[in-house]
């Protein structure tokens, strides 16, 4: 059986945000980050996760077929340009709200 984490590629910043957010959340839940207050740190880390998830939704794989011309043969161009969606914005706003609320609880 193949390890599902073996194909995990952290090649974009929003994927890194998701991994960092969930790792910090699990560390806080396990009690490994005793220096930081639990509730604000967990709230901020969940906000970072949801912000990364929203941006991942807003950057879908897009493919374009390039017609051949005099200089280049036909080709397929793939990329992840931003193509915003309602669900991506919902996760972005929810994540930013959690980050803001966690920062408020951390400093208040």
Secondary structure, DSSP 4 states (H G I P E B T S, - for coil): ---GGGG----SHHHHHHHHHHHHHHHHHHT--TTS-HHHHHHHHHHHHHHHHHHHHHS--EEEEEPP-SSS--EEEEE------HHHHHHHHHHHHHHHHHHHHHH-
